[in-house]
Amino acid sequence: MDEVYAFFAEEEAIGVVEIILILVVLIGLVMIFKEQLVSLVENILRKITTQSNTI
């Protein structure tokens, strides 16, 4: 168990800059594909609603 703690202690933590860059990329992708994501979620919810009525 000490080896596991030693392994994680040796690893460098992710910096704030890297986290911010990842978030910027994710937000950019959401903005680019917003219409497709909204229509996908609407279709999924519509199918769930129609199929739950048949049960």
mmCIF file as gemmi writes it, N, C-alpha and C atoms, coordinates in Angstrom:
data_model
loop_
_atom_site.group_PDB
_atom_site.id
_atom_site.type_symbol
_atom_site.label_atom_id
_atom_site.label_alt_id
_atom_site.label_comp_id
_atom_site.label_asym_id
_atom_site.label_entity_id
_atom_site.label_seq_id
_atom_site.pdbx_PDB_ins_code
_atom_site.Cartn_x
_atom_site.Cartn_y
_atom_site.Cartn_z
_atom_site.occupancy
_atom_site.B_iso_or_equiv
_atom_site.pdbx_formal_charge
_atom_site.auth_seq_id
_atom_site.auth_asym_id
_atom_site.pdbx_PDB_model_num
ATOM 1 N N . MET Axp A 1 ? 0.827 -1.189 0 1 0 ? 1 A 1
ATOM 2 C CA . MET Axp A 1 ? 0 0 0 1 0 ? 1 A 1
ATOM 3 C C . MET Axp A 1 ? 0.872 1.253 0 1 0 ? 1 A 1
ATOM 4 N N . ASP Axp A 2 ? 2.028 1.16 0.611 1 0 ? 2 A 1
ATOM 5 C CA . ASP Axp A 2 ? 2.936 2.305 0.63 1 0 ? 2 A 1
ATOM 6 C C . ASP Axp A 2 ? 3.445 2.639 -0.764 1 0 ? 2 A 1
ATOM 7 N N . GLU Axp A 3 ? 3.554 1.604 -1.631 1 0 ? 3 A 1
ATOM 8 C CA . GLU Axp A 3 ? 4.006 1.871 -2.99 1 0 ? 3 A 1
ATOM 9 C C . GLU Axp A 3 ? 3 2.722 -3.755 1 0 ? 3 A 1
ATOM 10 N N . VAL Axp A 4 ? 1.712 2.489 -3.492 1 0 ? 4 A 1
ATOM 11 C CA . VAL Axp A 4 ? 0.677 3.262 -4.176 1 0 ? 4 A 1
ATOM 12 C C . VAL Axp A 4 ? 0.771 4.723 -3.765 1 0 ? 4 A 1
ATOM 13 N N . TYR Axp A 5 ? 0.902 4.97 -2.471 1 0 ? 5 A 1
ATOM 14 C CA . TYR Axp A 5 ? 1.025 6.349 -2 1 0 ? 5 A 1
ATOM 15 C C . TYR Axp A 5 ? 2.298 7.001 -2.532 1 0 ? 5 A 1
ATOM 16 N N . ALA Axp A 6 ? 3.375 6.257 -2.596 1 0 ? 6 A 1
ATOM 17 C CA . ALA Axp A 6 ? 4.634 6.79 -3.11 1 0 ? 6 A 1
ATOM 18 C C . ALA Axp A 6 ? 4.502 7.138 -4.592 1 0 ? 6 A 1
ATOM 19 N N . PHE Axp A 7 ? 3.777 6.286 -5.352 1 0 ? 7 A 1
ATOM 20 C CA . PHE Axp A 7 ? 3.58 6.549 -6.779 1 0 ? 7 A 1
ATOM 21 C C . PHE Axp A 7 ? 2.838 7.857 -6.985 1 0 ? 7 A 1
ATOM 22 N N . PHE Axp A 8 ? 1.731 8.041 -6.243 1 0 ? 8 A 1
ATOM 23 C CA . PHE Axp A 8 ? 0.951 9.264 -6.412 1 0 ? 8 A 1
ATOM 24 C C . PHE Axp A 8 ? 1.682 10.479 -5.857 1 0 ? 8 A 1
ATOM 25 N N . ALA Axp A 9 ? 2.529 10.298 -4.862 1 0 ? 9 A 1
ATOM 26 C CA . ALA Axp A 9 ? 3.294 11.416 -4.319 1 0 ? 9 A 1
ATOM 27 C C . ALA Axp A 9 ? 4.33 11.889 -5.338 1 0 ? 9 A 1
ATOM 28 N N . GLU Axp A 10 ? 4.853 10.978 -6.151 1 0 ? 10 A 1
ATOM 29 C CA . GLU Axp A 10 ? 5.852 11.337 -7.144 1 0 ? 10 A 1
ATOM 30 C C . GLU Axp A 10 ? 5.254 12.061 -8.335 1 0 ? 10 A 1
ATOM 31 N N . GLU Axp A 11 ? 4.01 11.743 -8.662 1 0 ? 11 A 1
ATOM 32 C CA . GLU Axp A 11 ? 3.371 12.352 -9.82 1 0 ? 11 A 1
ATOM 33 C C . GLU Axp A 11 ? 3.108 13.827 -9.559 1 0 ? 11 A 1
ATOM 34 N N . GLU Axp A 12 ? 3.313 14.638 -10.588 1 0 ? 12 A 1
ATOM 35 C CA . GLU Axp A 12 ? 3.033 16.056 -10.465 1 0 ? 12 A 1
ATOM 36 C C . GLU Axp A 12 ? 1.544 16.294 -10.644 1 0 ? 12 A 1
ATOM 37 N N . ALA Axp A 13 ? 1.032 17.245 -9.908 1 0 ? 13 A 1
ATOM 38 C CA . ALA Axp A 13 ? -0.392 17.564 -9.995 1 0 ? 13 A 1
ATOM 39 C C . ALA Axp A 13 ? -0.666 18.334 -11.283 1 0 ? 13 A 1
ATOM 40 N N . ILE Axp A 14 ? -1.902 18.237 -11.74 1 0 ? 14 A 1
ATOM 41 C CA . ILE Axp A 14 ? -2.301 18.992 -12.922 1 0 ? 14 A 1
ATOM 42 C C . ILE Axp A 14 ? -2.394 20.461 -12.528 1 0 ? 14 A 1
ATOM 43 N N . GLY Axp A 15 ? -1.796 21.302 -13.319 1 0 ? 15 A 1
ATOM 44 C CA . GLY Axp A 15 ? -1.803 22.722 -13.024 1 0 ? 15 A 1
ATOM 45 C C . GLY Axp A 15 ? -3.115 23.383 -13.352 1 0 ? 15 A 1
ATOM 46 N N . VAL Axp A 16 ? -3.299 24.536 -12.802 1 0 ? 16 A 1
ATOM 47 C CA . VAL Axp A 16 ? -4.523 25.291 -13.029 1 0 ? 16 A 1
ATOM 48 C C . VAL Axp A 16 ? -4.647 25.679 -14.5 1 0 ? 16 A 1
ATOM 49 N N . VAL Axp A 17 ? -3.535 25.975 -15.126 1 0 ? 17 A 1
ATOM 50 C CA . VAL Axp A 17 ? -3.562 26.375 -16.536 1 0 ? 17 A 1
ATOM 51 C C . VAL Axp A 17 ? -4.086 25.239 -17.407 1 0 ? 17 A 1
ATOM 52 N N . GLU Axp A 18 ? -3.652 24.029 -17.142 1 0 ? 18 A 1
ATOM 53 C CA . GLU Axp A 18 ? -4.122 22.882 -17.925 1 0 ? 18 A 1
ATOM 54 C C . GLU Axp A 18 ? -5.615 22.669 -17.736 1 0 ? 18 A 1
ATOM 55 N N . ILE Axp A 19 ? -6.103 22.81 -16.52 1 0 ? 19 A 1
ATOM 56 C CA . ILE Axp A 19 ? -7.53 22.629 -16.253 1 0 ? 19 A 1
ATOM 57 C C . ILE Axp A 19 ? -8.335 23.701 -16.982 1 0 ? 19 A 1
ATOM 58 N N . ILE Axp A 20 ? -7.853 24.933 -16.952 1 0 ? 20 A 1
ATOM 59 C CA . ILE Axp A 20 ? -8.556 26.022 -17.641 1 0 ? 20 A 1
ATOM 60 C C . ILE Axp A 20 ? -8.574 25.781 -19.146 1 0 ? 20 A 1
ATOM 61 N N . LEU Axp A 21 ? -7.466 25.308 -19.71 1 0 ? 21 A 1
ATOM 62 C CA . LEU Axp A 21 ? -7.433 25.025 -21.151 1 0 ? 21 A 1
ATOM 63 C C . LEU Axp A 21 ? -8.406 23.917 -21.522 1 0 ? 21 A 1
ATOM 64 N N . ILE Axp A 22 ? -8.48 22.892 -20.711 1 0 ? 22 A 1
ATOM 65 C CA . ILE Axp A 22 ? -9.43 21.801 -20.972 1 0 ? 22 A 1
ATOM 66 C C . ILE Axp A 22 ? -10.856 22.325 -20.92 1 0 ? 22 A 1
ATOM 67 N N . LEU Axp A 23 ? -11.165 23.152 -19.932 1 0 ? 23 A 1
ATOM 68 C CA . LEU Axp A 23 ? -12.511 23.714 -19.826 1 0 ? 23 A 1
ATOM 69 C C . LEU Axp A 23 ? -12.842 24.606 -21.017 1 0 ? 23 A 1
ATOM 70 N N . VAL Axp A 24 ? -11.876 25.388 -21.479 1 0 ? 24 A 1
ATOM 71 C CA . VAL Axp A 24 ? -12.103 26.252 -22.642 1 0 ? 24 A 1
ATOM 72 C C . VAL Axp A 24 ? -12.402 25.42 -23.884 1 0 ? 24 A 1
ATOM 73 N N . VAL Axp A 25 ? -11.671 24.34 -24.063 1 0 ? 25 A 1
ATOM 74 C CA . VAL Axp A 25 ? -11.911 23.467 -25.212 1 0 ? 25 A 1
ATOM 75 C C . VAL Axp A 25 ? -13.291 22.829 -25.118 1 0 ? 25 A 1
ATOM 76 N N . LEU Axp A 26 ? -13.66 22.343 -23.93 1 0 ? 26 A 1
ATOM 77 C CA . LEU Axp A 26 ? -14.978 21.721 -23.766 1 0 ? 26 A 1
ATOM 78 C C . LEU Axp A 26 ? -16.103 22.719 -23.996 1 0 ? 26 A 1
ATOM 79 N N . ILE Axp A 27 ? -15.96 23.927 -23.47 1 0 ? 27 A 1
ATOM 80 C CA . ILE Axp A 27 ? -16.987 24.948 -23.673 1 0 ? 27 A 1
ATOM 81 C C . ILE Axp A 27 ? -17.071 25.32 -25.152 1 0 ? 27 A 1
ATOM 82 N N . GLY Axp A 28 ? -15.942 25.404 -25.825 1 0 ? 28 A 1
ATOM 83 C CA . GLY Axp A 28 ? -15.944 25.691 -27.256 1 0 ? 28 A 1
ATOM 84 C C . GLY Axp A 28 ? -16.66 24.613 -28.052 1 0 ? 28 A 1
ATOM 85 N N . LEU Axp A 29 ? -16.413 23.349 -27.696 1 0 ? 29 A 1
ATOM 86 C CA . LEU Axp A 29 ? -17.098 22.254 -28.391 1 0 ? 29 A 1
ATOM 87 C C . LEU Axp A 29 ? -18.598 22.295 -28.155 1 0 ? 29 A 1
ATOM 88 N N . VAL Axp A 30 ? -18.997 22.61 -26.941 1 0 ? 30 A 1
ATOM 89 C CA . VAL Axp A 30 ? -20.427 22.705 -26.645 1 0 ? 30 A 1
ATOM 90 C C . VAL Axp A 30 ? -21.049 23.843 -27.447 1 0 ? 30 A 1
ATOM 91 N N . MET Axp A 31 ? -20.349 24.963 -27.551 1 0 ? 31 A 1
ATOM 92 C CA . MET Axp A 31 ? -20.895 26.085 -28.318 1 0 ? 31 A 1
ATOM 93 C C . MET Axp A 31 ? -20.993 25.748 -29.801 1 0 ? 31 A 1
ATOM 94 N N . ILE Axp A 32 ? -20.021 25.023 -30.325 1 0 ? 32 A 1
ATOM 95 C CA . ILE Axp A 32 ? -20.03 24.67 -31.744 1 0 ? 32 A 1
ATOM 96 C C . ILE Axp A 32 ? -21.151 23.682 -32.047 1 0 ? 32 A 1
ATOM 97 N N . PHE Axp A 33 ? -21.321 22.675 -31.18 1 0 ? 33 A 1
ATOM 98 C CA . PHE Axp A 33 ? -22.285 21.613 -31.447 1 0 ? 33 A 1
ATOM 99 C C . PHE Axp A 33 ? -23.555 21.755 -30.614 1 0 ? 33 A 1
ATOM 100 N N . LYS Axp A 34 ? -23.899 22.979 -30.214 1 0 ? 34 A 1
ATOM 101 C CA . LYS Axp A 34 ? -25.052 23.203 -29.345 1 0 ? 34 A 1
ATOM 102 C C . LYS Axp A 34 ? -26.354 22.717 -29.988 1 0 ? 34 A 1
ATOM 103 N N . GLU Axp A 35 ? -26.564 23.073 -31.232 1 0 ? 35 A 1
ATOM 104 C CA . GLU Axp A 35 ? -27.819 22.7 -31.9 1 0 ? 35 A 1
ATOM 105 C C . GLU Axp A 35 ? -27.953 21.184 -32.005 1 0 ? 35 A 1
ATOM 106 N N . GLN Axp A 36 ? -26.873 20.509 -32.356 1 0 ? 36 A 1
ATOM 107 C CA . GLN Axp A 36 ? -26.918 19.056 -32.468 1 0 ? 36 A 1
ATOM 108 C C . GLN Axp A 36 ? -27.156 18.419 -31.104 1 0 ? 36 A 1
ATOM 109 N N . LEU Axp A 37 ? -26.521 18.951 -30.065 1 0 ? 37 A 1
ATOM 110 C CA . LEU Axp A 37 ? -26.704 18.398 -28.72 1 0 ? 37 A 1
ATOM 111 C C . LEU Axp A 37 ? -28.129 18.592 -28.229 1 0 ? 37 A 1
ATOM 112 N N . VAL Axp A 38 ? -28.696 19.765 -28.485 1 0 ? 38 A 1
ATOM 113 C CA . VAL Axp A 38 ? -30.066 20.037 -28.053 1 0 ? 38 A 1
ATOM 114 C C . VAL Axp A 38 ? -31.034 19.108 -28.768 1 0 ? 38 A 1
ATOM 115 N N . SER Axp A 39 ? -30.874 18.939 -30.069 1 0 ? 39 A 1
ATOM 116 C CA . SER Axp A 39 ? -31.783 18.057 -30.802 1 0 ? 39 A 1
ATOM 117 C C . SER Axp A 39 ? -31.617 16.603 -30.372 1 0 ? 39 A 1
ATOM 118 N N . LEU Axp A 40 ? -30.391 16.191 -30.074 1 0 ? 40 A 1
ATOM 119 C CA . LEU Axp A 40 ? -30.16 14.829 -29.6 1 0 ? 40 A 1
ATOM 120 C C . LEU Axp A 40 ? -30.855 14.589 -28.27 1 0 ? 40 A 1
ATOM 121 N N . VAL Axp A 41 ? -30.716 15.524 -27.337 1 0 ? 41 A 1
ATOM 122 C CA . VAL Axp A 41 ? -31.353 15.378 -26.022 1 0 ? 41 A 1
ATOM 123 C C . VAL Axp A 41 ? -32.873 15.407 -26.164 1 0 ? 41 A 1
ATOM 124 N N . GLU Axp A 42 ? -33.388 16.276 -27.019 1 0 ? 42 A 1
ATOM 125 C CA . GLU Axp A 42 ? -34.835 16.329 -27.231 1 0 ? 42 A 1
ATOM 126 C C . GLU Axp A 42 ? -35.351 15.011 -27.797 1 0 ? 42 A 1
ATOM 127 N N . ASN Axp A 43 ? -34.644 14.433 -28.758 1 0 ? 43 A 1
ATOM 128 C CA . ASN Axp A 43 ? -35.061 13.15 -29.33 1 0 ? 43 A 1
ATOM 129 C C . ASN Axp A 43 ? -35.035 12.045 -28.284 1 0 ? 43 A 1
ATOM 130 N N . ILE Axp A 44 ? -33.999 12.026 -27.462 1 0 ? 44 A 1
ATOM 131 C CA . ILE Axp A 44 ? -33.902 11 -26.425 1 0 ? 44 A 1
ATOM 132 C C . ILE Axp A 44 ? -35.039 11.14 -25.428 1 0 ? 44 A 1
ATOM 133 N N . LEU Axp A 45 ? -35.32 12.368 -24.988 1 0 ? 45 A 1
ATOM 134 C CA . LEU Axp A 45 ? -36.407 12.573 -24.027 1 0 ? 45 A 1
ATOM 135 C C . LEU Axp A 45 ? -37.763 12.248 -24.644 1 0 ? 45 A 1
ATOM 136 N N . ARG Axp A 46 ? -37.932 12.558 -25.937 1 0 ? 46 A 1
ATOM 137 C CA . ARG Axp A 46 ? -39.189 12.234 -26.61 1 0 ? 46 A 1
ATOM 138 C C . ARG Axp A 46 ? -39.395 10.718 -26.669 1 0 ? 46 A 1
ATOM 139 N N . LYS Axp A 47 ? -38.33 9.976 -26.981 1 0 ? 47 A 1
ATOM 140 C CA . LYS Axp A 47 ? -38.428 8.516 -27.03 1 0 ? 47 A 1
ATOM 141 C C . LYS Axp A 47 ? -38.72 7.939 -25.652 1 0 ? 47 A 1
ATOM 142 N N . ILE Axp A 48 ? -38.079 8.478 -24.635 1 0 ? 48 A 1
ATOM 143 C CA . ILE Axp A 48 ? -38.321 8.005 -23.271 1 0 ? 48 A 1
ATOM 144 C C . ILE Axp A 48 ? -39.775 8.237 -22.892 1 0 ? 48 A 1
ATOM 145 N N . THR Axp A 49 ? -40.3 9.408 -23.247 1 0 ? 49 A 1
ATOM 146 C CA . THR Axp A 49 ? -41.683 9.736 -22.905 1 0 ? 49 A 1
ATOM 147 C C . THR Axp A 49 ? -42.659 8.818 -23.636 1 0 ? 49 A 1
ATOM 148 N N . THR Axp A 50 ? -42.456 8.617 -24.93 1 0 ? 50 A 1
ATOM 149 C CA . THR Axp A 50 ? -43.39 7.778 -25.683 1 0 ? 50 A 1
ATOM 150 C C . THR Axp A 50 ? -43.303 6.313 -25.265 1 0 ? 50 A 1
ATOM 151 N N . GLN Axp A 51 ? -42.117 5.847 -24.977 1 0 ? 51 A 1
ATOM 152 C CA . GLN Axp A 51 ? -41.969 4.432 -24.587 1 0 ? 51 A 1
ATOM 153 C C . GLN Axp A 51 ? -42.416 4.201 -23.153 1 0 ? 51 A 1
ATOM 154 N N . SER Axp A 52 ? -42.342 5.218 -22.305 1 0 ? 52 A 1
ATOM 155 C CA . SER Axp A 52 ? -42.812 5.032 -20.924 1 0 ? 52 A 1
ATOM 156 C C . SER Axp A 52 ? -44.334 4.994 -20.882 1 0 ? 52 A 1
ATOM 157 N N . ASN Axp A 53 ? -44.994 5.616 -21.846 1 0 ? 53 A 1
ATOM 158 C CA . ASN Axp A 53 ? -46.452 5.568 -21.908 1 0 ? 53 A 1
ATOM 159 C C . ASN Axp A 53 ? -46.958 4.191 -22.319 1 0 ? 53 A 1
ATOM 160 N N . THR Axp A 54 ? -46.139 3.423 -23.001 1 0 ? 54 A 1
ATOM 161 C CA . THR Axp A 54 ? -46.574 2.088 -23.445 1 0 ? 54 A 1
ATOM 162 C C . THR Axp A 54 ? -46.459 1.045 -22.351 1 0 ? 54 A 1
ATOM 163 N N . ILE Axp A 55 ? -45.74 1.352 -21.295 1 0 ? 55 A 1
ATOM 164 C CA . ILE Axp A 55 ? -45.536 0.369 -20.218 1 0 ? 55 A 1
ATOM 165 C C . ILE Axp A 55 ? -46.761 0.264 -19.361 1 0 ? 55 A 1
